[in-house]
Amino acid sequence: MTHEPLPFVPSLPIDADRMHRADPDMVEVILGYVADRLLTPEVPLDGLADREHLDTVIAGLITDEGHDFRKVLDVYANHLALTVLSADSPRMFTFIPSAPTKASLLFDMVVSAASLQGISWFEAAGAVMAENQVLRTLADIAGMPEGTGGVFVSGGSAGNLSALVVARDTHRRRRADAGLPDVPLRVVVSDQAHSSIKNALNITMMSALVIDTSDSVLTGEELRAAIAGRDDLEDVCAVVATAGTTNAGIIDDIAGVGEVARERGWWLHVDGAYGGAGMLAPEIRHRYDGIEHADSVVMDPHKWWFAPFDSAALLYRDPRLAKAVHTQDASYLDVIHEHESDINPSDLAYHLTRRARGLPLWFSMAVNGIGAYREAVQHSLEMARYAAARLVAHPECELIREPDLSVVLFRRHGWGHDEYEAWSRGLLESQRAFVTSSGWDGEIVGRLVFLHPATTTEMVDEVIAALD
């Protein structure tokens, strides 16, 4: 006797989708909070954390039952947020600040609210098209040729790592084609290269050939002198030039370094994570000569291109070299690789999953125009020059070097760590500015960074006055 199988009845939770249904009150309150933040004329700096207090206020917040959203938002707005220093404050003069445009912030909300991803042409053609338009704009500003392409990654560290992986594997492939053995590779860097370069070399199992610079600038002349007569350079695959060092804003001699790279067959990578936007300023554009010959360039929109965190633009002169290295093969991914002519964002860096993090910059550039960006960058340069002039006039201060970009290094005579620390804390506690010291040739020095176009000379004067 044959029995018909009983139908399967899944045992589902009674209200499984309750957290996916929009709460109109929560939407209204959260959007109101966001609107208040966006419409605040000058966002506060806020301050440093009392960890014991934070432990207390967040205790028991994550439970099986959950809490009313108003209670959780209150914890964030009135406790947690106050301990997150505002990188977008016009009084943020340390590290490398951020000053996203209002248009970019609003569109970042659109990207998040729509849960937009940007992995491939197959899944996200519109997002990829818009991101590529921005990347082409950046490539044009750098003077890079048609065919240049790239991808937005999370930051300069991710961009430097992805580019150097391509430099390494491209060199390995060339050696193999020439019948040469696989050997550990090296990358030429200056003694001022960003810490992420060293980290990338560690990850990729390459080592650094460090060039000591006489004036903290890697020049073609110094590079030639350092390698002259050496017969141990066949393991060098790349050289890194910096367009705006993080500590001092120094621009390397990209043209001179690039000439050596072409002669030697080395990959030229330009780390312009902070300083790349300086190309917009006509009076210093010549300092970037040679960047048009780079094999890869990194620029961080979340720095001087006025986009929200986290966003870095990685450009390749020949993106197909990157595709050959970074494309991930898996049976479930075959569908996104059906068209060989398509180069997906996921093919150009070590990532696979990625949000469409280039869209806020795309929207802001389209809305505001490149001219607005040029003026904002020019303002940062003017603020740095103003601060430098005020420091030169201060009887107890000395400028360490004229600023190339918007970073100012100086020493306050008679000060050490404790005095710089007191200067920093006093300005932060009064919400006049956030500043920190740095190091230069083994000495503790003062450091000011200008990026926000709403920074005023009066704000700078308050910081200088506190050096008395």
N, C-alpha and C positions, 0 to 999 in steps of 0.2 A: 504494500500500500504506500503510495507516494504522498508525502505531506508538503504542502506549499510552505516555503520559509516565511516565518513571521516577519513583518516589516520592522526595520530598525528604527527605533524612536530615540533620538539623541537626548541625553540628559543634560540639558543646558541650564545655565543660571537663569533665574527668573528675569533679571533686569541687567543683562550683561553689557548693554550699550549705554548705561546711564551716564558714564563719564564722557561719552562722545556726543551727548545732546547739549546744545548750547543753552546756557543759562542767561536769559536776557539781562538780568540784573548784573551778573558778573561781567558780561560784555560791556555794558554801559559804564560800570565803575572802573574797569581796567582801562578802557579807552579814555575815560576822563582823566585818569592818573597820567596816562601817556601824553594826552593833550596838554596838561598842566606843565609837564616836564619840557615838552617841545616849545611851549609858548613862554617859558621863563626867560627873561631877557639875558640874564647871566646866571648860569648854573653854579651852585656853590661848590667849593672844593671838597667839602666834607673832611673827614679826618681819619686818624689811625684807629685800630681796633683795640677794645678791651675784651680779651678773649673769654675771660670769666663771665662777663656780662652776656656775651653772645651765646655761650654755652647755656646760660640760664634761659634766655628768651626763645631758643629753638628747641629746648628740651621737650620731648613728648609730642612734637608736632606731627611726626609721621606715625600714624596708628592704623589699625585695621578699619576703623570707621571713618576716618577723615575728619576735617573741620570745616566750619563755615569759611568761605573764601575771604570774607572781610577780615577775619581774625588773622589769617595767614598773610594777607596783603599788608595789614598793619605791622606785623613783625618785620616784613621786608622794608616797607617805606619808612618806618620810624626807628628801626634798629639796624638792620643789615645794610641798607643802602647808605646809611650815614658813615659807614666804615669802608666804603669803596671810593677811593679817591677818583675824582672826576677827571679823566684824561681829556675830556672835551671842554674843560674850563679855560677861559682866556687867561687865567692866572696860573695855569699849569706850565711850569718852566723847567721841568726835569724829565729824565728819561727821554723818550721821543713821544710827545703828546699825540692826541688825535682830535680832530675837529670836524666831524662829519657834518655835511650840509643837512639842512632840514629836509630837503627833497630826498636825499639818500636814506635818512632815517625812516621817513615815512614809507619809502618803497621797500625797505628792509622788512617792515611790518607786513607788506603785501606778500613778499617772498615767504615769510614765516606763516602767515595766515593761510596761504594757498598750499603750504607744504611742498613748495617747488624744489625739485631736485634737478641736477644738471649733469647726468652721467653720460648720456649719449644722444646722438641725433634721433635715433629711433624713438626714444622716450620723451625727449625734451627739445625738439627742433627749434621752437620759438625762443626758448631761453638760450640755447647755444648760439643762435643767430645774433641775438642782442649782445651776448658776451663777446662774441667774435668781432662785432662792430667796435666795441670799446678797445679790444686788444689791437685791432687794426689802427685805431686812432693813436694809441700809445706807440705802436711801431712807427707810424708816420712821424710823430714828434721826435722819435729817436733817429729817424732817417733810415730805418731798416727796409730792406727791399720787399717787393711783392713776393708773396709766398711765405712770408714770416707768419707764424701762428703760435698759439699758446693756450694757456689755461689759467684760471684763477684757483689758487691754492690757499691754504689757511694763513700763511705768513712767510716772511723772508727765509726762515729756517727750512720750511718745507720746500720752498722754491729752490734754494741753494742745493739742498740735498738731491732733489729730483734732477736738476741740471747736471750736477757733477756725476750722477749715476750714468747719464747719457754720455757725458764726456768720457768716462771710464770705459763703458762697453763699446762705444764707437771706436776708441783706440784699440781695444782688445780685438775687435773684428778686423781692423786694418792689419794688425800684427799677424793674425791668423791667416788672412788672405795672402800676406807676403811670406808665409812659411816660417814666421818667427815664433819662438816659444812664448807662452803666457808667463808674465813676470809680475811681481808687485809693482804698482804704479805710484807715481808721485804727482803732486800739483804744486805749481809755483804760487806762493802767496807772499804778501808783504807782512811786516811785523805789526801792521795796523789792521789786518783783516778781521772781520767780525767773528765773534766766538762761534757762531753757527757754522762757519766754514771748517773750523777745527773739528767740530762735532760731526759734520757730514763726512769728513775724511776718516774719522774713527769708524763710523758706521759702514762706510764703503771699503774699509780695509786698505785705504791709500794713506800715504804719508805726505807731509808738507816739506817742500823745499822753501825755507823762509828767507826772504831777501830783506836784509837790514837797510832801512832807509835813513838818509841823512837829515831829512826835514819832514819825516812822517808821510812823504808822498812817494809812491812807487812810480818811478819814471822809466822810460825806455832806456835811457842812458845808464842808470844804475843797474837795471836788469841785465843789459849787455855786459857791463863790467863784471857783474857777479858770476856770469856763466862763461865768460871768455876763456877759451882754452880748455874747457872741461870736456872730457870724453865719456862722461857717465850720465848723459842726459836722455838716453834712449828710452828710459822708463818714465819720462815726464809726458803726461797726456794733456795737461791743461794749465792755464794761468788765470788767476782771479784778480781783476782790478775792481776797485771800489769807487763808486760815484756817491760820495758822502759818507764818511765813516761815522759810526754812531756816537763815538765819544767826542769827536772834534769837528765833524762835518767836512772832512778833507776829501778832495776829489783827486784821484790818481791821474797820471798821464796816460789816459786810455789810448790815445793815438799812438804814442811811443811803445807802450806795452803790446798793443795789438799788432804793430809792425813786426816785433820780435816773434809774436805768436804765429803769424802767417809764414815767416821765414822758417820757423822750426816745425810747422805743421801741428801746433798745439791748439787745442780748443780754447777760445777766449770767452770767459764768463765774466759778466759785469754785475756786481752786487750793488744795485741802486735802490735797495729796499727803502732807505730813508731819503736819499738825496736825488733820486731820479726826476722828481717833479721840478727840480731847479732848471731843467732844460726849457721850461716855459718862460724864464726870465731872459729877455734878449741880451742884457749886458753881461751875463755869465754863460750864455749858450756855448761859446767857444771852448769853455772848460770841458765840455763833454765830447769834443771832437774825437772821432774814432769809435764811438759807441755804435755807429751804424755798421761796423764790421764785426760786431760781437756775434758769437755763435749762440749765446743765451744771455738774457737780461732778466733781472728780477727787480720789480718796483712794487712797493706796498701801498695800495690805495688807502688802507686804514691809517696811513701816516699822512704824507703831504699831498695826497690826492683827495683828501676830505671825504672818505667813505667810512662806514661803520666797520667795527671788528666783525669777523676776521677775514681779511681779503688781501691777497698778494697776487700780482700779475706776473706770470712766468712766460717769457717770449723765447721762441726758438727761431733761429734763422732758417733752419730746415726742420720743420716739425716731424717729418717722416723718420728722421733719425731717432727722435724721441718715441715715436709710435713703435718702432722696431724693438725698443728696449722695454717700454712700460706697459704695452698691451697685455692684459690678463686673458689667458685662454681657459675657458671652461665650457662644457656643453650647454649650460643654460644661458651662456653669454653669446652663443653663436649668432643669435638673431640680431644683435646690435652690431655685428661685424660683417653682415651680408654684403654691404656695399664697400668695396675696397677703397673707393675714392673718399669716403667719409673718415675724418679724423675726429674721434670722440674726445671730449674732455678727459674721460677716464683713461685714455691712451697716452696721455702726455705728462703724467706724474705718477708717483708711487701709489696714489689713492685709487679707489674704485668709487665707492659712494661719496657723493659730494653735494652740498646744497648749491644752488645757483647764486653764489656769493658775488658774482660780478654784476648782477642786475641793479643793485642800488647805485653803483657808480654809473652804469649806463643811463638810468633814469635821470640822475642828477646832471650828468653832462648834457643830455638832450634838453633838459629844462633850462639850465643856467648858461650853457654855452662855454666854450673853452676860454673866452675872454675873461669871464668871471674867475676861472681858476688861475689864469695868469696874474690877475690883480691880487688874488689872495696870496699866491706865492711871493709876489713882489713885496707885499706888506710884511711878510715874515723876514725877508732880507733886510728891509728898512729898519725893523725893530732890532735886529741883531746889530746893525751898524750904529743905531742910536745908543744901544746899551754899551757897545764897545767904546764909543766916544765918551759916554758918561763915566765909564770905568777909568779911561785914560785921564780924565780930569780929576778923578778922586785921588786925594793926596796919599792914601794908604793902599791903593790898589795898582795892579800892573796887569796889563793885557798879555797873555801868553803868546797869542798869535792872532793876526787879523782873521776874522771869520771868512771862510770860503762861502758858507751857506748861512744857516740860521742858528748855529751853535756858537756860544761865546765861552771861552775858557779864560780864567783870570786867577790871580793870586791876591789874597788880602794879606799884606805884610803882618807878620806877628801872629797869624792864626794857624792853629792846628785842628785836629779832628774835633775836639770839644767845642771850639769856637764856631766852626762851620755847622756843627750839629745844633748848637743853640740858635744860630741864625735861621736855620731851616725850621726848627720847632716854633720859634717865635712868630715867623711869618705865617705858618700853617695855623697855629692856634688863633691868630687874629684874622684868618681867612683872607690875608692880603696876597699870598702866593704860596705855591709849593715849589721849593728848590732843594737840591741836594748837592753835596760835593762829589768830586770824582777824583781820579788819579791821573797824573801826567809825569812821566819819567821818574816814578817812585815818590812823587810829592802829592800831598792832598791839596786840591785846588777847587775853586768855585766853578760851577758850570751852569749856564743858562741856555735854554732851548726855546726858540720862538716858532710857533706854528699856527696858532689860532689868529684868524684875521680880525678878531674883535679885541685883541690885546692893544692897550693904549700906552702912550708914553708915560702917562700918570702912573699906571701900574708898574712900569719899569722903574720909575723914579722911587716908588715906595720900596722896592727891593734894594736898590742902590743905597738909599738912605739908611736902611737897616744895617749896612756895613760899617757905619760910623762907630 
